[in-house]
Amino acid sequence: MKYLAYGTLSVLSLFVSSCSTSYRIQVVDGLPKEIYLEFSKGADVKVGDLFILYQYHQPSTSSGGHNHGASAPLPHKQELGIVKVMRLVDETRAEVELVSGQIGDGLEAEKLTARK
């Protein structure tokens, strides 16, 4: 069963990364003034853009880890905070500041787009 859960996470990670640009937070030495958004070269990132920070949690099974043939539950995406791009450092990093919520090194991020 453990392998099924890992396989589900791997497929989900591949699906998410293949659908859009990957964004990740880097906190340097735990300092609140040194927070960066890392992204792939050519990504559409501008000063003033907002990003939602999140992490995935794998839900536990109610049967004590024995699914008896059932598929593993999908990970839950938990939103943790919002950051704003303050300046572009180079082609793959931007300095950000925390607007709300909490931040942590290695958190994933998604660009917050205006809802129509």
C-alpha positions in Angstrom: 0.0 0.0 0.0 2.9 2.3 0.8 4.1 2.1 -2.9 0.6 3.0 -4.1 0.6 6.2 -2.1 4.1 7.1 -3.4 3.0 6.4 -6.9 0.0 8.6 -6.6 2.1 11.4 -5.3 4.6 11.0 -8.1 1.9 11.1 -10.7 0.3 14.1 -9.1 3.6 15.9 -8.9 4.3 15.2 -12.6 0.9 16.4 -13.6 1.2 19.6 -11.6 4.7 20.4 -12.9 3.8 19.6 -16.5 0.8 21.9 -16.5 2.5 25.1 -15.4 5.7 26.8 -14.4 7.0 25.7 -11.0 7.4 28.3 -8.3 9.1 27.7 -5.0 10.0 29.8 -2.0 13.6 30.1 -0.7 14.2 31.7 2.7 17.9 32.5 3.2 19.2 31.8 6.7 15.6 32.3 8.1 15.8 36.0 7.7 12.5 37.7 6.9 14.2 40.2 4.5 15.8 37.5 2.4 12.8 35.7 0.9 12.9 34.7 -2.8 10.6 33.2 -5.3 12.4 30.7 -7.6 11.0 29.9 -11.0 12.1 28.6 -14.4 13.8 30.8 -16.9 11.3 32.6 -19.1 8.4 32.5 -16.6 6.0 35.5 -16.6 6.9 37.1 -13.3 6.6 40.9 -12.7 7.0 43.3 -9.8 3.7 43.5 -8.0 2.6 39.9 -8.8 1.0 38.0 -6.0 1.6 34.3 -5.3 -0.3 31.9 -3.0 2.0 29.7 -0.9 0.9 26.1 -0.2 2.0 22.6 0.8 0.5 19.2 0.4 -0.6 16.9 3.2 -1.3 13.2 2.7 -4.5 12.3 4.6 -4.4 9.3 6.8 -6.6 6.3 6.1 -9.4 5.7 8.5 -8.7 1.9 8.6 -5.3 2.2 10.2 -3.3 2.1 7.0 -5.1 -1.0 5.6 -7.1 0.1 2.5 -8.2 -3.4 1.5 -7.9 -2.7 -2.2 -9.1 0.9 -2.1 -7.1 3.6 -3.8 -4.9 5.8 -1.6 -6.5 9.2 -0.6 -5.3 12.1 -2.7 -3.1 14.7 -0.9 -4.8 17.8 0.4 -3.5 21.2 -0.7 -3.2 23.6 2.2 -2.9 27.3 1.5 -0.5 29.0 3.9 0.1 32.6 2.8 0.5 35.2 0.1 3.7 36.9 -1.1 4.2 39.9 -3.3 7.1 40.3 -5.8 9.2 43.3 -4.8 12.0 43.1 -7.3 13.4 40.8 -9.9 16.9 39.6 -8.9 17.7 37.7 -12.1 16.1 35.4 -14.7 15.1 32.8 -12.2 14.6 34.6 -8.8 12.6 37.4 -7.5 12.7 39.0 -4.0 9.3 38.8 -2.3 7.7 40.0 0.9 5.0 38.2 2.9 1.6 39.9 2.6 -0.4 37.5 4.8 -0.2 34.1 6.4 3.0 32.2 7.0 6.1 31.4 5.0 8.7 28.6 5.0 11.6 27.5 2.9 10.7 25.1 0.1 7.0 25.9 0.0 5.4 25.8 -3.4 3.6 28.8 -4.9 1.0 29.5 -7.5 0.5 32.8 -9.3 -2.6 34.6 -8.1 -4.6 35.7 -11.1 -7.6 38.1 -11.2 -10.9 36.3 -11.2 -13.3 37.3 -13.8 
